[in-house]
Amino acid sequence: MRFNKLDLNLLVALDALLSERSISRAAERVNLSQSAMSNALARLRDYFGDDLLIQVGRKMELTARGEGLADPVRDVLVRVEANISTQPAFLPAESTRVFRLLVSDYTVSTLMPYVLTRVYEAAPGIRIDLRPQVAHPERALERADADMLIIPKEYCSSAHPAEVLLEEDFCCVLWKEAPLAGGLLTREDYLGAGHIVVLPAQGQPAVEDGFIKQLGVTRRVDVTTFSFASPAQMVVGTHRIATMHRRLARQAQRCEPIVIRDVPLPMPVMKQTVQWHTHRTSDAGLRWLREILKESVIAMDRSTASEHPENISG
């Protein structure tokens, strides 16, 4: 099939070439031989009157024209997949579909065990591919590298729909032997202590750190880490403070010698959302998985509430 004299089959090859920036990897991605992919690139270059990819040292780089085509081509293919390839009916018990979710280790540690249990009970053939957060996560949706994002509302794109899954507040975690572990933690105590701060690997600031900076206060940062779950272990044996998601802190308190105290600053809550591509709103499989996510939040918080709250809050 052709459109304006372009063989539309070449769009799949073009998308792979622009994404992979490698003839061999692009060929592997779409199950073509390298010679067939080289031929496709030659035809694309002839059609667009541009090299699209050029050799720079040992790598291939996109030309300005190639850069300009990358997102529009991906958008066209996502639309096709969403409106033609996706089956209108979704039968979880019979499905072998793979769902790709971009998540942080906060979500992996807290929510995902409940999600995986429910998915397995309803649809044992379904596979879940958990992928790490990246900078500009909306691009993962637009390039179809992810089916859904689970991210703070602050990082959602206005171009795609999103739904709040849960609200999370922050707390302070201290080693139970630390001088500040007993009694009320004051603002002066908090600002005078050394801190363990999360700087996520994807390069975006953690929501907690952003909230602190919005308050116009400065902490003495002694340790930085890329993992949201790790500060609870890192405070042990020190007099430092970690400001953490409360659900993570409660998990850590089961096995670590720590205490939890309220943050002595007016911290906003984090709204954790699920976001998907606007072209895939009618995808029955994604609608089903969003319901599973919401049910899992309820189950997670019910499980937490059944524990011993008197040993949790400070």
C-alpha positions as CSV (number, residue, x, y, z in Angstrom):
1,M,0.0,0.0,0.0
2,R,1.3,3.5,-0.9
3,F,0.5,7.0,0.3
4,N,2.0,9.9,-1.7
5,K,4.2,7.3,-3.5
6,L,5.6,6.0,-0.2
7,D,5.3,2.3,0.5
8,L,3.7,2.3,4.0
9,N,5.4,-0.9,4.9
10,L,8.6,1.2,5.0
11,L,7.2,3.1,8.0
12,V,7.8,0.1,10.2
13,A,11.4,-0.1,9.0
14,L,11.9,3.6,9.4
15,D,10.6,3.5,12.9
16,A,13.0,0.7,13.8
17,L,15.9,2.5,12.2
18,L,15.2,5.8,13.9
19,S,14.8,4.1,17.3
20,E,17.7,1.7,17.1
21,R,20.1,3.9,15.1
22,S,21.6,0.6,13.8
23,I,20.8,-1.3,10.7
24,S,21.5,-4.7,12.3
25,R,19.4,-4.0,15.5
26,A,16.6,-2.5,13.4
27,A,16.6,-5.6,11.2
28,E,16.5,-7.9,14.2
29,R,13.6,-5.8,15.7
30,V,11.3,-6.3,12.7
31,N,12.6,-9.7,11.7
32,L,14.3,-8.7,8.5
33,S,17.7,-9.6,7.1
34,Q,20.4,-6.9,7.3
35,S,20.4,-6.7,3.5
36,A,16.7,-6.2,3.4
37,M,16.9,-3.4,6.0
38,S,19.8,-1.8,4.1
39,N,17.6,-1.8,1.0
40,A,14.7,-0.3,3.0
41,L,17.0,2.5,4.2
42,A,18.2,3.2,0.7
43,R,14.5,3.5,-0.5
44,L,13.7,5.8,2.5
45,R,16.7,8.0,1.8
46,D,15.6,8.2,-1.9
47,Y,12.0,9.1,-0.9
48,F,12.8,11.8,1.7
49,G,15.9,13.1,-0.1
50,D,17.9,12.8,3.1
51,D,20.4,10.4,4.6
52,L,18.2,10.1,7.7
53,L,21.1,8.2,9.5
54,I,24.8,8.9,9.0
55,Q,27.8,7.2,10.3
56,V,29.7,9.2,13.0
57,G,32.7,7.2,14.2
58,R,31.5,3.8,15.2
59,K,27.9,4.9,15.7
60,M,25.0,6.1,13.5
61,E,23.4,9.4,14.3
62,L,20.1,10.9,13.0
63,T,20.2,13.8,10.7
64,A,17.9,16.8,11.5
65,R,15.3,15.3,9.1
66,G,15.6,11.9,10.8
67,E,15.1,13.6,14.2
68,G,12.1,15.4,12.9
69,L,10.5,12.2,11.6
70,A,11.0,10.0,14.7
71,D,8.1,11.1,16.8
72,P,5.5,11.6,14.0
73,V,6.3,8.1,12.6
74,R,6.0,6.5,16.0
75,D,2.7,8.3,16.7
76,V,1.3,6.9,13.4
77,L,2.3,3.4,14.3
78,V,0.9,3.7,17.8
79,R,-2.4,4.9,16.4
80,V,-2.5,1.9,14.0
81,E,-1.7,-0.5,16.8
82,A,-4.3,1.1,19.1
83,N,-7.1,1.1,16.6
84,I,-6.5,-1.9,14.5
85,S,-4.1,-4.4,16.1
86,T,-5.7,-4.4,19.6
87,Q,-8.5,-6.9,20.0
88,P,-11.8,-5.3,21.0
89,A,-12.5,-8.1,23.5
90,F,-10.2,-8.9,26.3
91,L,-10.5,-12.2,28.2
92,P,-8.0,-12.2,31.1
93,A,-8.2,-15.9,31.8
94,E,-7.3,-16.7,28.2
95,S,-4.8,-13.9,27.5
96,T,-1.0,-14.3,27.1
97,R,-0.5,-10.6,26.6
98,V,2.6,-8.8,27.9
99,F,2.1,-5.5,29.8
100,R,5.0,-3.2,30.0
101,L,5.0,-0.8,33.0
102,L,7.4,1.9,33.9
103,V,7.7,2.0,37.7
104,S,10.1,3.2,40.4
105,D,11.4,0.9,43.2
106,Y,8.8,2.5,45.5
107,T,6.1,1.0,43.4
108,V,7.9,-2.3,43.0
109,S,8.3,-2.6,46.7
110,T,4.9,-1.5,47.9
111,L,2.2,-2.0,45.3
112,M,3.5,-4.6,42.7
113,P,3.3,-7.7,45.0
114,Y,-0.4,-7.1,45.4
115,V,-0.8,-6.4,41.6
116,L,1.0,-9.6,40.6
117,T,-1.1,-11.7,43.0
118,R,-4.3,-10.4,41.5
119,V,-3.1,-10.7,37.9
120,Y,-2.0,-14.3,38.5
121,E,-5.3,-15.2,40.1
122,A,-7.3,-13.8,37.2
123,A,-5.0,-14.3,34.3
124,P,-2.1,-16.7,34.9
125,G,-1.0,-16.5,31.2
126,I,-0.4,-12.7,31.4
127,R,3.2,-11.5,31.7
128,I,4.3,-8.3,33.4
129,D,7.4,-6.5,32.2
130,L,8.5,-3.9,34.9
131,R,10.8,-1.3,33.5
132,P,12.8,1.4,35.3
133,Q,11.7,5.0,35.3
134,V,13.4,7.2,32.7
135,A,13.7,10.9,32.1
136,H,10.8,12.3,30.1
137,P,8.6,9.2,30.8
138,E,5.9,10.3,28.4
139,R,8.2,9.5,25.6
140,A,8.0,5.8,26.5
141,L,4.3,6.0,25.9
142,E,4.6,7.8,22.7
143,R,7.2,5.4,21.4
144,A,5.3,2.4,22.6
145,D,8.1,1.4,24.9
146,A,5.6,1.2,27.7
147,D,1.9,0.5,28.0
148,M,1.5,2.5,31.2
149,L,3.5,4.7,33.6
150,I,3.1,4.7,37.4
151,I,4.5,8.0,38.4
152,P,3.9,11.0,40.6
153,K,1.3,13.4,39.3
154,E,4.0,16.2,39.0
155,Y,5.7,14.1,36.3
156,C,2.6,13.3,34.2
157,S,2.2,14.7,30.7
158,S,-0.8,16.9,30.0
159,A,-1.0,15.2,26.5
160,H,-2.2,11.9,27.9
161,P,-4.9,10.8,30.4
162,A,-4.0,9.9,33.9
163,E,-5.7,8.7,37.0
164,V,-4.7,9.0,40.7
165,L,-4.1,5.6,42.3
166,L,-3.1,6.6,45.8
167,E,-1.9,9.4,48.0
168,E,1.4,9.0,49.9
169,D,2.7,11.1,52.7
170,F,6.3,11.4,53.9
171,C,7.9,10.6,57.3
172,C,11.3,10.7,58.9
173,V,13.2,7.5,59.6
174,L,15.9,7.2,62.2
175,W,18.0,4.5,63.8
176,K,16.3,3.6,67.1
177,E,19.6,4.2,69.0
178,A,20.0,7.7,67.6
179,P,19.7,10.7,70.0
180,L,16.8,12.2,68.0
181,A,14.8,8.9,67.9
182,G,13.1,9.5,71.2
183,G,10.3,12.1,71.6
184,L,9.1,14.7,69.2
185,L,11.3,15.6,66.3
186,T,11.4,19.4,65.9
187,R,12.1,21.6,62.9
188,E,15.5,22.6,64.4
189,D,16.4,18.9,65.0
190,Y,15.5,18.1,61.4
191,L,17.4,20.9,59.8
192,G,20.4,20.4,62.1
193,A,20.9,16.7,61.3
194,G,22.7,15.0,58.4
195,H,20.3,13.6,55.8
196,I,20.2,10.7,53.4
197,V,18.5,11.9,50.2
198,V,17.2,10.0,47.1
199,L,18.4,11.2,43.7
200,P,16.7,8.8,41.2
201,A,18.8,7.3,38.5
202,Q,16.6,8.7,35.7
203,G,17.8,12.2,36.5
204,Q,14.6,13.8,37.6
205,P,14.5,15.0,41.2
206,A,12.6,13.0,43.7
207,V,9.2,14.4,44.6
208,E,10.2,14.5,48.3
209,D,13.3,16.6,47.5
210,G,11.2,18.9,45.3
211,F,8.7,19.5,48.2
212,I,11.6,20.3,50.6
213,K,13.1,22.8,48.2
214,Q,9.7,24.5,47.6
215,L,9.6,25.2,51.4
216,G,12.8,27.2,51.0
217,V,14.8,25.2,53.5
218,T,18.2,23.6,53.0
219,R,19.2,20.2,54.4
220,R,22.8,19.0,55.1
221,V,23.0,16.1,52.7
222,D,25.5,13.5,53.9
223,V,24.5,10.6,51.6
224,T,22.7,10.3,48.3
225,T,21.2,7.1,46.8
226,F,19.2,6.2,43.7
227,S,16.9,3.8,45.5
228,F,13.8,4.9,47.4
229,A,13.8,1.8,49.6
230,S,17.4,2.0,50.7
231,P,17.6,4.9,53.2
232,A,15.8,2.9,55.9
233,Q,18.8,0.6,56.0
234,M,21.3,3.4,55.6
235,V,20.3,5.3,58.7
236,V,21.1,2.3,60.9
237,G,24.2,2.9,63.0
238,T,24.2,6.6,62.3
239,H,22.5,9.8,63.7
240,R,21.2,10.7,60.2
241,I,17.6,11.2,59.1
242,A,15.9,9.9,56.0
243,T,12.7,11.4,54.7
244,M,10.8,8.5,53.1
245,H,7.4,7.5,51.7
246,R,5.5,6.3,54.7
247,R,4.5,3.0,53.2
248,L,8.1,2.1,52.5
249,A,9.1,3.1,56.0
250,R,6.5,0.9,57.5
251,Q,7.7,-2.0,55.4
252,A,11.3,-1.4,56.6
253,Q,10.3,-1.1,60.2
254,R,9.3,-4.8,60.2
255,C,12.9,-5.9,59.9
256,E,15.1,-2.8,60.6
257,P,15.9,-1.2,64.0
258,I,14.4,2.1,63.1
259,V,11.7,4.5,64.4
260,I,9.3,6.6,62.3
261,R,8.6,10.2,63.1
262,D,6.5,12.9,61.4
263,V,8.3,15.4,59.2
264,P,8.4,18.7,61.2
265,L,7.7,20.7,58.0
266,P,4.4,21.2,56.1
267,M,5.0,18.5,53.5
268,P,2.4,18.0,50.7
269,V,1.3,14.5,49.9
270,M,2.5,12.7,46.8
271,K,-0.3,11.7,44.3
272,Q,0.8,8.5,42.6
273,T,-0.9,8.2,39.2
274,V,-1.2,5.7,36.3
275,Q,-0.9,7.2,32.9
276,W,-1.5,5.7,29.4
277,H,-1.3,6.9,25.8
278,T,-4.4,8.9,24.8
279,H,-4.8,6.7,21.7
280,R,-5.1,3.6,23.9
281,T,-7.9,4.8,26.2
282,S,-10.3,2.2,24.6
283,D,-7.8,-0.7,25.0
284,A,-9.8,-3.2,27.0
285,G,-6.7,-4.9,28.4
286,L,-5.3,-1.6,29.8
287,R,-8.7,-0.8,31.3
288,W,-8.7,-4.2,33.0
289,L,-5.2,-3.7,34.3
290,R,-6.1,-0.2,35.6
291,E,-8.9,-1.8,37.7
292,I,-6.4,-4.4,39.0
293,L,-4.1,-1.5,40.1
294,K,-7.0,0.2,42.0
295,E,-8.1,-3.0,43.6
296,S,-4.5,-3.7,44.6
297,V,-4.1,-0.3,46.3
298,I,-7.2,-1.1,48.5
299,A,-5.7,-4.5,49.3
300,M,-2.3,-3.1,50.2
301,D,-3.7,-0.4,52.5
302,R,-6.1,-2.9,54.1
303,S,-3.1,-5.2,54.8
304,T,-1.2,-2.3,56.4
305,A,-4.1,-1.3,58.5
306,S,-4.4,-4.8,59.9
307,E,-0.9,-4.5,61.4
308,H,-0.1,-2.8,64.7
309,P,-0.5,1.0,64.1
310,E,0.7,1.8,67.6
311,N,4.2,0.6,66.5
312,I,4.2,2.5,63.3
313,S,3.6,6.2,63.8
314,G,5.5,8.5,66.0
